[in-house]
Amino acid sequence: MANEIGSAASRRGAIPAMTAHHLAESVRAGHNGASDAVDNLPPADASMLSQTEQTLIARAREHFATLRQEAAASLNAIQAEITSRRELFTQQRFEGRVRSVEATMRALLNKHGSELEQRVYDALRAKREYAFFNYENRRRADPKLDKWQFILFFLVVPLVLESLLNGNFFAEASDFGLVGGAATAVIISALNIALGFSMGIGPARYCQHAKSSHLFWALPAYAGMIALIVLFNLAVGHYREMLIANPDARSFQVMPRMMESPFAIYDIKSVALVIIGCLVAAVAATKGYTAFGTYPGHAAAYKRWRQRWSAVEEERRRLDVELLPELEAIRTQIDGFRADCRDELGKLQGTKAAADEARDLFLSRLGQLRAAKDAAMMQYREANLRVRTDSAPAYFTQSLNLAEIDQPGELPEYVAARRQIEDFEQQLAGMPALIEAKLKDRLMLLRGVDLAGEIEQVKLRAAQAGREAFERDEAAQKQAAEEFAATPR
């Protein structure tokens, strides 16, 4: 990251490399050297630089100041970035991480423990409600519940069998043959099964209800549905008799015929049709009677209790299957400060490279500036010497020396950045041992804790807390009932 920051800063702030041509043209070194030589300037005994030479020095120093600012900006950015990263690697931060890991593990245990406690409470309440239902309705055994596949099988098989038989019987009386007879037979079979199943699941079950008030509607409804099934199948038999006698007969003509003589069915296949329909309706009624328990509401209360208890078992299994690996993964985070320190030490190598790059870029540009300065000065003096008639000043034989350009010292910002990097490296190298020494007891406790044993303890505490909460609730309800009974009216 620091390498990217330093390189980006260098690219943004970099000025074009200074060349001899550019520097000489900026002060017109060759022209001014020849122009000064016309008047034999600077004088032979001159000890001070000419105006052009002074201007050239000023331009070189301006460019040096720009290079210096650019290098300082890049190195200062690196120092600022290191300072911000050092704030993330403090002893207090890692101590807080260890405490956070411990708190997270405890929070997870408490969360799942409270969920299990609620499941236990719900299961106990559902069991009490089921026991109360059995007592109130005088039930002494659990209901026998059929699976929906089993129920569907016992409804589809009679439907298919009756449809095949009825289709064969109606085929003789239908203009469309077996196809027309089968279509009529399927409709009749479906109605028989629907009527029988409705009778079994409704009135038949309520006829045995503990509350006698249900008998006022259940017995008439039961008798009425039996009569309806018998009459419906008699109507089917009459309809077949009419179709045999007159293929153009319509279904609405069955009612007058039945009112005249309900049992006037003489064909053996028509009689079989009536008997088969009643038997199929009886089978459907039997299955409807037992499909959801033979007593109304008994199966629902039983299933509710079993579902609540299954939820308790599922929550216990979830604690073992999901919570234990999750806690193990969280516990591994307590040693994360070691990996963080190693990663940060690796990143510091890139930071060093960025600081070296910024310093090397400055020195490279400074060397170019030095060469450009000397070349531009040489251009001025050579042009002056070619034109002048007097002898040249003595200082023309000496090179121009600018201390900040010709003998540059180490950049203070670079020295500060390297010192800061070295201090940070020492801090990162000693941080793991420091954390281990200060949090030795806490780390040993976290690493040595038996998570599976802790989960078992959570299970036991949650089950106990759920029972106690249920008992308190029961006691409160009992007390409220006693207070209500003692209230004078």
N, C-alpha and C positions, 0 to 999 in steps of 0.2 A: 504493500500500500504506500509506504513512504517512498519507494522507488518510483511509483507511478506519479506521486505528487511532485517529487523533485523533477522528473523528466517533463511533466506537463508544465510546471512553472518555467523550466528552462526554455521549452518551446514557445510559450506565450511571450516571455520577456526578452528572448534573444534578439540582438541587433545584428545587422549584417557584419560580416568580418571586415575589419579595416585593412585596406590594401594601400600600397605605396602610391599607386595612381590616384586613388580616391583622396588620400590625405594631401598629396601634392597639388591636385587640382583645386581642392578646397581653399588653398592659400595662394594658388597660382605661383608655385615655387620656381619653376623654370623661367617664366616671364618676368617675375619680380627680381630674380637673381640677375638676369641680363639687364633689366632696366636700372637696377642699382649700380651695376658695373659701369654704365655710361658715365656716371658721375664719380666713379671710383669709390663707391660706397659698398660696404662700410670702409672707413679709412684704414690705412695700413696699421696705424697704431691703436686701432679700436680694441677695447677689451669687453665691450658690451655687445650683445647680440643685436642684429638688425631687427627692424620692425617685422619683417616677414618671418624671421626665425622665431621671434617672440610669439607671433600669431600661431605659427605651427606648433609651438610647445603648448600654447593654450588649448588648441584643438585636440592635441594628444591627451592632455589632462582631462578635458571634457569627456572624451571617449573612455578614458580609464575610469572616471567617476560613474559612467553609465554601466560599464562592465562590473564594477564593484557593487553597485546597487542591485544589479541582476543576480549576482552570486549570493549576496546577502539575503535577498528575498527568498531564493530557493532554499537556502540553509535554514533560515528562520522558519519557513513553512515546515521543514522536517523536524525542527525542534518543537514546534507547537504540536505537531502530530504525535511525537513521542510523549510529550507531557500529557496529552489527553489519554493515551494508551496506558501510561503509568497509573493514572487515576483508577483504571479498571482492575489493576493488579495490586490490590492492597490486602493486607492481612485481614482487615475487618470484613472485606468483601468475601473472602474465602471462608471465614468463620461463619458469616451469614449464610453462605451456601450450605455448609454442613448442617447448620441449625434448620435451614429450610427443608433439606432432605428429610431430616428427622420429623419435622412438623408435617410434611406431606405424607409420610408413611403413617403417622398417627391419625391424620385426617381421613385417609383412605380406610383404615381399620374402623374408625368410628362411624364413617358413612355406611359401610357395608354392614356393620353391626347394628345400626339403627334400622336399616332396611330389613335385616333378618328379624329383628325384634318386632317390627310391624307385621311381618309375615306370620310370626308365631302368634301374635295377638289376634290377627284375622282368622287364623286356623282355629284357635281355641273358641273364638266367638261363633264361628260357623258350626263347630262341633256342638256347642251348647244349644244353638238354635235347632240343630238337627235332633238332639236329644229331647228338647222341649217339644218338637213336632211329633216325635214318636210317642212321647207320653200323652200329649193332648189328643192324638188320633189313635192311640192304642195299637201302635205298631211295635212288633217284637223282633222283627228281622229286617235286614237291609234289603232294598229292592233289587230285583234281578233286571239288569239293563242289557238290552240287545244292541249290538253294533248296527249302524245304519245300513251297512252292506247286507247284514242278515235280514233286516226288515225289508229292504228293497227286494231281496231274493224271494221272500215269502209273499210279496205282492205281485211281482212280475210273473212268477211261475204259474199261479192260478189264472192270471190274466191271459197268458199264452195258451194254457190248456183249454180254458173255457172258450177262448176265441177260436181255437181249432175245431172244437166240438160243435159250437154254435154255428161256425161258418159252414160246416158240413151239413148241418140241419137246414140252414137258411138257403144253402145253394140250390136245393130242390124247389124252393118257392120263389127264387129271385130270377128276374129276366137276364141278369148279368152273370148268372152261374156262380162259380166258386168265388170270383172276385167280389161280386156284389154281396154275397153271403158273408164273406170275411170282413168286409167293411162294416156291415151291420153288427156282426158279432163282436168286433173290437169295441164299438161304442157301448153295446149292452154290457160287456164284461167290465169295462172301465167304470160304468155307473154302478154296477153291483159292488165292485171293490171299494169305490168311494163311499157308497152308502154304508157298507159293512164296517169299513175302517172308522168312519165318523161315529157310528153307533158305539163301537168298542172303546174309542178313546174318550168319548163324551159321556153320554147317559149311563152306559154300562158300568163305568168306574165310579160314578157319583152315587149309584144306587147303594153302595156299601159304605158311604161316607159316615164318619162318626157323628157329624152334625145332622140330625134328622131333618132339618129344614131343607136340605138338598133333595130329599125324597119328593117334595112337592112338585118339583119340576123334572127330576131325573126319571122317576118311574113312568109318568105319562109320556115323556120323550122317548124312553126306551121302548115302551109298548107301541108308540106311534111309529117309530122307525122300523120295528119288526113288521108291523102291518104294512108299512110303505114298501119294504123289500119284497114281502110276499105278493102284494098287489102288483108291483112293478113286474115281477117275473111271471105272474098270471097274465098280465097284459102282453108280455112278450110271447107267451104260449098262444094266446088268442090271435095275436097278430100273425103268427106263422100259420095258424089254421085258416085265417082269412086269405092269406097269400096263396095257399094251396088251392082254395076254392075259387079265388078270383085274383089273378096276378095284378089287377089294376086297383086293388084295395088300398086305402090310405090309412095312415096311423091314427088319424082323429076318429075313424069309425070304430076303433077298438072300445072306447068308453061305453057307447050304447049297448054293445054286445056283452060287455062285462056286467053291466047293471042288470041286464035281463037274466043272465046265468053265469056267475063268476067261475064256476068249476066245469063249464061245458067244454072240456078239452078232451078229445077222443083219440087223437093220433098219438101213438106211443112216443114218437120223436118229439112232439110238442110237450108231452108230459115230462120227458127227460130233460127238455130245455128248461122247464120251470124248476125241476129238482136241482139241476146243475147250477142254475143261477142262485138259488137259495143257499146251496152248499158253499159256493164261492164267496157269497156275502158273509156266511157264518165264519169261514176261514179268515177272511179279512177282518171281521169283527174281533176274532180271537187274537189276531196279531195286533190290532189297534189297542186291545185291552191290556196286552203285556208289553207293548213297544216302549212305553215311557214309565213303566211301573204300574202295578195294578191299582195303586191308590193315588188319587190326585195330589200333586204337590210333593209326594214322598221322594220321587226320583230327583226333582229339582233341589230339594234340601240336601239330599245325599250327595249329589254331584257337586253342589256348592262346597260342602265340607271337604270332599276328596280333592277338589281343585285347590282349595286353600292349603291343604296339607301338602299337595304336590308342589305348590309354590314354595313352601318351606324347604322341601327337599331339593328343589331346583336351586334355591338361593344358597343352600349349603354346598351343593356341587360347584356352583359358580365361584364361591369363595376359594375352593381348592383349585379349580381349573384356570380362572382368570386372575384372581387377586394375587395369588402367590407369585406367578411370573411377573406381574406388574410391580409388586413390591421388590422383587429381586432386581428388576431393571432400574428402579429408583435408587436402590441401595448402591448400585455401581457408580452412581453420580457423585458419591462422596469422595472418590478418588479422581474426579474430573479436574481438580486444580493442577494435578501433575501433568496431565495431557495439555492443559491450557498453557502452562509455563513452557512446556517443550515446544508447542506450536508458536508461541510468541518469540521464543529464542530463535526459531527458524526465520520468522518474519524480520527479526532485527538484522539478519544478514543482508536482506534486501535493503533495509534502511541504511546500513553502512555503505552498500554499493551506490545508493542514491546520493549520499553525502560526498563520496569520492567522485562520483560523476559530476556533481555540481562544481567541486573544487578543480577537477581536471579541465572542465570546460572553461572555467575562468582563466586558468593558467595558459591554456591553448590560445584563447583570444588575446590574452596579454602578450604572449610571444608574437602573435601576428601584429599587434599594435606596435610593439618594440621594433620589429623589422620595418614596418611602414614608416615609423618616425625616422629611423636612420636613413632609409632610402629617400624619403622626401627631403631631408636635410642635405643629403649628398647631391640631389638634383639641383637644389638651390645654389649650392656652393660651386658645383661644376659649371653651371651656366654663368655664374658670376666671374669665375676664373677665366673662362674663354673670352669674355668681352672686355674686362677691365685692362687698363694699361699700367696701372700702379701695382705694386706688390700687395699680396693678400694679407689680411690680418693674421696674426700668429695663431689665433684660436681656431682658424680654419683647418689646421692640421690635427685638431683634437675632436674626438667624438663627443656628442652631446649626451651627458649622463643625467637621467632623471631617476632619483632613488626609488620612487614608488613604482616605476615601470621597469627599470633595469635591474634593481635588486629588491624584488617584492618579498615581503614577509608572508608567513602563514596567515590565512584568513582567520580572524577571531571567531567568526560564526562557525567555521569548520571545526576549530578546536573545541568550541563549546558543544557542538553537536556530537562530536566523537566522545567527549567526556560524558555527556548525557547518556549516550548509547551504552558506554561501558558501565556506568552506574546502574542502568536499567538491567543489563545482563547480570550483574552481580546480585541485584535484587531478585531476579527470576530464578537464578541458580540456588539461592538460599531460601526462597519462599516455601517449597515443599517441606523441608526439614523444620522450618519455623512453625508451620501449621501443625505438623505431626507432633512437635514438642508441646505446643500450647493446648491442642485439643486431643491429647493422647487418650485420655479416659473416654471421652465421648466417641472418638473414632473406634476404639476397641469395642465399646458397647454396641455400636451400630453394625460393625462387621461381624460380631459374634452372636447377635441376636438370632434366636431360632424362629424364623418367620412362620414355619408350619405350626409350631407350638403356639405362637401368638394368634394365629388364625383359629386354632382349636379353642383357645381361651375366649376369643371373640364370639365363637359359636355358643359356648356355654353361657357366657354373660348375657348374650342377646336372648337366648332361650329363657333364662331365668328372669330377665327384665320383662320379656313379653308375658310370661305367666303372672308376674307380680302386677303388671299393669292391668291384665285381665281380671285378676282377683280384686284389685282396687275398684275397678269399674263395676264388677258384680256387687261388691259390698256397698258402693254408693247407690246403685239401683235398688238394692234390697232396703237400705235405710230410707230412701225416698218413698218406696212403697209402704213401709211401716208408718212413716210420718203421714202419708196420705190417708192410710187406714185409720190412724188415730185422730184425724181432724174431725171435730164435731160437725154434724150436718143438721 
